Amino acid sequence: MDYGLIGEKLGHSYSRIIHEMIADYSYELHPVSKDDFDEFMTKKPFKAINVTIPYKQAVIPYLDGLDDNARAIGAVNTIVCEDGRYIGHNTDYAGFRYMIDKYNVDIKGRKVLVLGKGGASKAIIAVLKDLQAGDILTVYYKDAPDTITYEECFARHSDADVIINTTPVGMYPDSDATPIDLAPFTSCKAVLDIIYNPIETVLVRDARKLGMTGATGLEMLVAQAVYASEFFQNKKLCASDTEYTQLIDKVTAEVAKEL
């Protein structure tokens, strides 16, 4: 495999379609079980890969280095062999920043709930901090350091302004599930779900019914893939922010047609 994606379960992924729209290389979906993960990362049979659930943090000890962005975030979604050294990058940050801008979500000074504490949540929290969010609370299904439970969330934080889902709850094939009941959150203005399959999750559908801005993760997925492809090819794909937006919007629209 020269280029591709690793993760435990990849039946939901559109990454191959997206990368092969963006660039002229073959891109392989390569599921890796937890039992096979160590052998795969020890051998590193690839030129460059993307990394998804549940390995965005687990890959780090196998790498020769991290760029500044990945080091600050503490998670990797892109690995590239550079002069024989395997270097980790994180393009989820840029992808989520694009999503925020695309939907004009006001973050500064706002109370934000982040559902889930996996690798993707780390990039999202980094974006929220850079955009000067007020309170950032990580909601987790059980007691864990630096998180609150869903029970505490409902009891004390129903005044949240923005809710972001980074969990896989509601993702294909369990598309009828939702990670949280939005009804108590009467102050919430926006719900962002980084799940992209289905293109409208139950969570986002509920948000829109309640008059909130609702967005799923297809734009984020495409945007992070564009920036990952730049690392793969070691070249810029666009000359300006406008060109990036045009490319991301074009690929997003083409992928959406196939859903």
Order of alpha helices (4+ residues) and beta strands (2+ residues): beta-alpha-beta-alpha-beta-beta-alpha-beta-beta-alpha-beta-alpha-beta-beta-alpha-beta-beta-alpha-beta-alpha-alpha
